[in-house]
Amino acid sequence: MVTVGVVDDEHLVRGGVRMLLSAEPDITVVGEAEDGEGALALVAEHDPDVLLMDIRMPRLDGLAATRRLAASGARTRVVVLTTFDSDEHVREALAEGASGFLLKDAPADRIVAAVRAAASGDAVLSGPAARRVAAELAGRRRPADDARAAAAALAGLTDRERDVLGLMAEGRSNAEIAEALVIGEGTVKTHVARVLMKLGVRDRLQAVVLAHRAGVDGTGAHGRYS
């Protein structure tokens, strides 16, 4: 069972997210908070697997709360859920220790998938944010040595694993990858695990960064190389 805390200063948003997640048989919402201070108390009391957290809130904002949680060594993984889709917010959230970044207008199934992915240790980013942040982290100029090293790492992937990595680079969830490749979601999870293992990276975000360094931009079979 995945346990979740919901942090947002708008009561209606918290209620909507709680209702969405509570409908899932494998997810339990263990608490709510209306600001960052409440988020810290929620984690201290309930120790949830995942915290869905807004950015702009009174008293203590979501970024500061995420920073404090990371500094405390809490095991709870923070997924930022916000209306603000700016590069700066994405960079700050990840820098403070967030495991994901989603927009509040994301499809319901994407939010549910993000919770499950974060609980299992994956980094989760919305599609546009994933492309922008990964491209920035990889470096727009892609130094030749970095590009060659990244390409060498990808050389060990099978064609199917490259397919999966290309779709990961688009920010797609496991369910969306399964649909695109017409395979089971369990098979996708196996491919993702193998990709991470072969590339020697911790999570999806690092895999996407490596893909961008190698020139893989996603979209289509075996990715698109630039």
Steps between C-alpha positions, in 0.01 A plus 500: 500500500634844401440768764464862390476846654338791313626854560325799345361825639175457304248274673328407174827389342588284798155346498514430127841334519395296804189379319703411191762302690262337746319336208813292435510168689876517559520863619401647837499873580620521860480875549465851363670832572444856381860625509861393534496502879204266493684282249791453740261408780313260270822318409609485864167346602415272208828438312325470159672345202418800281409863561315690227595862569405837358769769465338829597352475849491723810739477796737256331492434126533162336860547390619594848306210651653261246847629589438442871369149440804413289734641766325300771560174319129422478424205274186668361534587132359837395316549173429867431148552368457857382340734248833669427677336205820703494854375451605683815240323714603163356870566563437622854273209588753242383787689664317496834457123479162445334456167322256636246319795351145490365246760395158510664335471160676169433260215416375312803671179393832687470473623859418151626785350297736766636415406857567134435822575312632730773420239765702244306800733481460656156540868420182634343471807275225632277577469129595862421691538824686174443622609157605847611673403821672195357625702203632768735668252731655326203629831364375656181840477333555134587882497530643236269652293783172494693305410188738218412493362855120511506474336158735224618277438803194473277676259265430214739122543476285273288272652235199461728683663791584791270132527412417519868775755570382718212150508646637563848679802350157633404392479863254215443381280785533121496133467403547739208814318387313170514222643286743649246697176462198268536656302783401434860576753773687230693724450197564875488605497866747223422642694204529819706684314776741353247558840340584655836729209588685503167544876505611493862253770606274536804173607345310604187619860516865397486421263213331780309796732560733235363272449201507872419879503527512223243262694275187293562201733488230236529197463273499175317677170461847494656472872578590777260869584482620850421 
